């Protein structure tokens, strides 16, 4: 097998992503897949969900199910010896002092790159069919997923495509290709049905789309259960009292938020109700997965989705010129900025910026109009005089 399928679970801190990642992994294992669930979250609460200690080495927690904590600091002397040597050589050539292993770990982004490198290694070299990753909160995850492209760009500008850091550049390029391959890697965004959380989720969707990283589904966790009715004879009578009133009011608020979210994205939103106790251990996790996935495999199309739109779509206009659609999940509140940088288009959405290479056909054309439509950002190009 060339490599494993990778599912990345992320969301705002406290929404339950670790539990849902573990539940998904447990369900996949019961379905016959050999699965590794790995925590790349510095908080490392995955062991608490399984009710057992975990280390950086994958250990079996149930049949076909393995778990591990990705320890970036411990990987410096184990997984990145070659890259560290190249970095030392390059820094020496620039007139800087040599770095030891401890100093390397405090360089910005190195911990995150190490964690991502280890996930990629496990997916490629391990015996698992699926690697489920419990990522950090969304802000950290976005920074993590942007690092391979960003650092590779800096390396190429500073040292060219060859030289002392050629190996590092190749490594980062491989990581980037792994992340943007929709047949291999996808993100599942976990949220709670609150307006602030949903607003962050929308920004995250746009940021991941800019990076070319596929989001296959959304999971709305911790919905307040609906107030039940009770039977009196043959009549169904709603529960009354302050508790029942609070449940109805809170669930109505959550339903309204989810209705707005559902209308703003083509992604399916899966619902999970709040449970009276935290699911700890395999059996409670499988019960939770049953509520989320029903009888389906978590990798099946109803959950993973088959519709993967390219970031850029181009068509010729009858009246002349071209129309370029950038497939971004934008809303009326999205802060959008556009700039032309040579043959690239600099797109910034809610503070996240990416240079998008224009198709060769449009490089001698100028942007004459821009609009936000259902399909994303629509730009009109006309040939420069």
N, C-alpha and C positions, 0 to 999 in steps of 0.2 A: 504494500500500500504506500502510495507516494506521500501521504500526509493525512492528518485528521481534519475533520470539520471543526471550526472554532466558533463558539458562541460567547460573545462578550456581554456580560450583564453590568449595567451601570445605572445611575440615577442619583438624585439629590440625597445627601446623607440622611439616614434614618427612614428611608422609604421601604426597606425590606429586601434590597437586591441580593444580599448574601443568602438569605433564606430561600428566595426563589431560584437562585442559581443552584443551590444544593438540592432543592426539590426537583429541578429539571434534570440534574445529573442522575439522581436516584431513579427517576422515572425512565430515563434512557437506558440505565443499566438493567432494570427489570425487563425492559423491552428487548434485551439481548445485545445491546451495544456495549462495547468495552469503553469505559468513560473515565476520564480524569477531570476532576474539578479542582482548579487551582486558584488561590487567593493572591491577587496582585494589589490588594488594598493594604496599605501600611498598617491599618488597624488590626488586620488578621483576626476576624471573628468567625471564620469558617469552622475552626475546630470547635467552637462553642455550639454551633448549630448541629454538628454531628455528635457532640457530647464526648469528645476524645481529643487528646493533644495531637497536633500535626507538626511536621518538620518540613524542611526544604526538599526532602526525598519523598516521592509518592509512596503512600502506604495504602493497603487495601482496607476499606471500611465496610465493604459488603461485596457480595458476588458481582464481579465485573465492574465494581466501583472503587476508584482510587482517589485520594485527595492529598493536597500538598499546599504549603505556604511558600510562595516565591520570595526568597530572602535575597534581595538585591545586594546587600552589603556582603553577604557570604559568597556571592558569585564573582566578586572582583578577582580573587586569586584562583578561581576554578574555571570560569567560562570565558573570561576576556583577556587571557594572557597575550594572545597575538595582537589584539587591537590596542592593548595598553602599551605594548612595545612599539607599535607604529606611532602612537600618540607621543610617546617619549621622544622618539627619533625626530618627529616633526617639530616638537617644542624646542628640542636642542638646536635644530637647524634655524629656528627663529630667534636664537639667543636667550632662551628661557632655561631655567634650571630644570633638571630631571625631576620627575614625579615619582613618589613611592605609592604603594597601593592605598594607604590611608588618605593621601592627598587627592588621589584620583576620585575617591568616593564623594568628595565634597564639591566637585565640579558640577555646575548646574545641569540638571537633566540626566546625569550619568546613572543614578539609581533607577530612574524610570526606563531608560534604554536597556539597562541590564535586565529588568523585570520583563520587558517586552521580548528581549532576546531569548530569555529562558522559556517563555511561553511558546515562541516560535520553534525553539529546539525541541521541546517536549512534543509539540504537534507533529513535527517532521520525523523525529527519531524514535518516539515512543511507540508502544504497541496499541495505542488507543485509537478508536474510530472517531471519537468526539472529545474535544477539550473544552470544557466550560470554564470561563474565567470570571471570577468575582472581582471586578475592577473597583477602583476607588470612586469617590463621588464624581459627578459629571465634570466639574471644572478640572480636576486632576486627570481624568480620563481623556478629555479633549487635548490637554497639553501632552499627555503620553502619546496619543495617536498622531499628533502633529510632529513629534520629534524626528522620526526618520527622515521625512521630507525636508524639514527645516535645517537639521544638522547637515544632511547631505548637500543642501544648497550652499551652506557656508563653507563646507570642506572643498567643494568644487571651485567656488570663487576664490578661496585663499590659496589652494594648492594645485588647482587644475584637476583633470580627470585621472592623472597618474600620480607619480611621486610617492612620498612616504605614507600617505593616507589612502592610497588606492584600495587597500583591503577594507578599510573602514567604510569608504564610499560604496564599495560593492555590497558590503554587509547591510548598510542602511537601505540601499536600493532593493535588496531582497526582502527586507522587512516591509518596505513600502508596498511592494507588489503583493505580498501576502495579505496585507490589510485591505487593499482595494479590490481583491479578487472576490466577487460576490458569490462564487461557487464554493469558496472556502470559509470566508469570514463574514459574520454579520453581528450586529449589535441588537440587543433587546433592552429597551429603555423601560425602567421601572419608575412609577410615579404614584403618588397618592392624590386623590381627587380634590385638590385644593388649588385655588387660582394662582397663587405664587409658584407652586410646584409645576403646574401646567405651563405657565409662562416660561419657566426655565426649560421645560421639556421642548417647547417649540423652538427656542433659541438653539438648543442642542441638536435638534433635527436639522436645522439650517446649517449649523457648523459642521456636522458630520457629512452632509451632502456636499458642502464645499470641499471637504477632504476626499470625496469620492468613496466614502465608506458606507456600506449598506446597512440600513436599519430595517430589520424584517418585521418587527412588531412592537407594540406597546403593551405594558402590563400595568393596569390600574389596581393597586394593592390597597388593602385595609378599608374596603367599603364598609360602612356601617350596615349591619343586617337590617332588613326591612322589619318593621314592627309586625308581629304575627297576629293572626286572629285566633279566637278560641270558639269552640262549639258549645252552644247551649241548646240541647235538644237537637233539632235539625237546622237551627239558625246559626250563621256564622257572625260572631260579634267581635269587633276590633278591640284589642287591648286598650285600656284607658289608663290615665295617670301621668305624672310628670315624666317618667322614664319612657313610656311609649310615645309621648308627645315629642320628646327630644329626639328619639330615634327617627320619627317621621320627618321632622324638620331638617335634621342633619342629612338624612339620606336624600331628601329632595334637593338640598343644596349641592350635594355631590353629583346627583344625576344631572343637574343643570350644567355643572362644570364639564362633565364627561360628554354631554350632548354637544357643547361648543367645541370640545376637542375633536370629537368624531367628525364634525362638519368641516374641520379645518385640515384634515389629513386623510389620505387614501389608505393609510395603514390601519389594520384591524387593532382594536383596543380590547384586550382580554381583561376580564374582571375577576378579582379575588376578594372575598369578604374577610373582614377582620375576624380573627379567631380568638376565642376566650383565653387561650394559653399559647405561648410561643412554641412553634413546632421544633422540638429537639429530638434527634434520633431518626432512624430510617423510616419507621412506621408513620409517625406524624408528617414527615416530609412527603411520603408517598400519598397520604391523604390530601395534603395541600396540592400536590401535582395533579391529583385526580380532579380537583375542582378547577384547576387551570386548564388542563389539556383534555379532560374527558377521556374518551377511548382512543384518542389519536396519539401518534408518535410525535414528540416535540419537534422533530425535523420535517414533518409532513408539510405540504403546501399551505393548508389552512392556518398554520402557525408561522412557518418560515416564509411563505410567500414565494411566488415565482416571477413576479413582475419587477424586473430590475431595469429602470430607465437609465439611459446614458445621461451624463451631466449636461452634454451639449447636443442640441438638435438644430439643424439648419434646413431652410427651405427657400426656394426662389420665389420672389413676389411677381405677380403678373404685371404690375406697373413698373417693374424694374427694381433692382437692389435685392437684398437678402434679409431674411429674418432669422435671428439666432435666439433660441430658447435655452436658458440656463435653468435646469430642473432643480429649483430650490423651494423648500416649503416656507414661503414667506407669508407674513400676515400684515394687516394694516399698521401694526405697531412696530414692525421690523425697521431698524435703523440701517439704511442701505447707502453705500457710497461706491461710485464707479470711477475708474481712472484708466486711461490708456498708457501702458508702459511698453513702448516699442511694439513688438508683435504679441504682447500679452495684454490681457484685460485684468486689472486689479479690482477684485470684488471684495468689499468689506460688508459683512452682515453682523450687526450687533457686536461690533468690536473684533470679529474674527475675519482675518484677511487672507486671501489666497490669490496668487497669480495664475490665471488660466490661459494657456496657450491658445491663441485664436487659430481656427482652421486656415490653411494656406490661402484658400479662396478669398478670405476676408481681410487679409493683411494689408491690402492696398485700398481698403474701404474705411470710411469714417462712420462712427455711430451718430445717427441723426435723431433717434428717438428711443425712449426706454419706458416700459410700463410693467407693472406687476399684475399678472393674470393667474388663473387657476393652475396653469402648467408651470408657473415659476416666473422668472425674470425674462421678459421678451425685449430684445434689442433689434432695432432696424439699422441696417448698414447700407450706405450708398457709396459709389465709387468717388474717390476724391478728384476734384477738378485738376 
